[in-house]
Amino acid sequence: YLAAYKIRVIEKLAKIRVTYADVKNALEQGYISPLNHDQKQPEPTPPSDDVTSRKVVSLGDYQDRLESKRERLEARAEKANAESNRYYTASKSRASMIPFGQPILVGHHSEKRARRDADRIFNDMGKSVAAARKAERLEERAANVGRNGIASDDPEAIQKLKEKLAGLERSQETMKAINKVIRSKHMTDADKIEYMTQTHNLTEEKAKGLL
């Protein structure tokens, strides 16, 4: 799994068209923005030659894009909610015109209209539910903007990828140590559980589940 993740990291970084020297210099300065090249958008003019100022400008641009995306999703969610309410109102209004318990009078001249109204009531209510679910999904996406994964246009993408990779490597080392204890023939189950809970902060329930 770790090897596959490293490959994905390399592929992701390969999409950012900067030279090795650019990356090395940016990492030494603690700053890099893969968006600031001519194939994406014009490089924002920094207020000064100060590295920190340039980093703040780029991060600010990125945050503005996130906020813009969040607002678009929220606007779409609001539109979907309005559509849901519109279909619900139409369905309820048409249903209210039918006397409670009134069956479709088969053979009567009103039969076709009654069946047509019943279909519209059912379809409008279904569209209302579908639009409401769409609004929920859009609201969830809006709430998670900037939280899920690491965007390639994030000025701190490389640092975040390095931190995530380091975390995976630590997790792998931890699992190696735990697996070694689990396979040990010189420790009782109680000793193994105690080791995993005290050394690696596993819950007792999870430690027991690994045995």
Order of alpha helices (4+ residues) and beta strands (2+ residues): alpha-alpha-alpha-alpha-alpha-alpha-alpha
